[in-house]
């Protein structure tokens, strides 16, 4: 997906000192935009000033459209920031065949991401990027995430907020995720909704 050049609304310098949440459907360009903003931040800040927590699984194809993906798939700027990620994170609703597999993937993702958040909380940087926060919001509580966003002077966070990813079985994961996303929206200064 080709995004237009960054407008002032989407430039890092205009997001400084604010908490920004980028939301949209699968494949809407959230990670691409976040990567471009991260490149700007990495180019103007020192290594210790910027942390990127990547909660995303690898990119996948959903209905013929590439969706999601880790920041490392979109930019080399991760080498210029503190980059936290876990190779074992999976997309529960898209990689599971049963309700119990979904819930187990959610549990494992939560534990892996809690460890990354604890690392950030132990030594927070003033600038925080979070890729695919919706993966974390699939299980409560959200306390660590909210604390991390609160500690950062500048936060740029993205996450899925749509209806295109569903299940053939009801686990409640989608409802928990949407509730968490709505709570996060209330804590942010700026919302960018990509369509």
C-alpha angles and dihedrals in degrees: 000000000000116000123202117252113285112279119209088263090063101037118114094232089058092050095051114123092017140096109237127187121196113199138172147121124302109289096017095124102260096137093042091053092045090051091052092050089047089053090056091048093047090050094054104033135061123252095259094052099064130056124181117196109196111202094167129113117224116289117277137188115250117183091340092309124109108237134189125340139165122287089245088067090059107036144018089214089097086081090064096052138049100274120196120187141141122221092210099064111120134188099249099200094045101039101043131086099193138036091248091054090052092051093046091051090049090051093049093046091050092052093048093047093045087059091053092047091049089053090052093045090052091057110011122193121213092243121054130184120188121190120203099358089173089078089062094043091062090087132040144262103060095184099118093050094048090049092050092051090046093052095051117087088209124024128181110186131172133192147158114270110169147083104253096094111068143149138237089221131048116243099150090239094121092050092048090049094050091047090051092048091052090050090049091049089059090056095052130088097210134029122199112192113195117201 
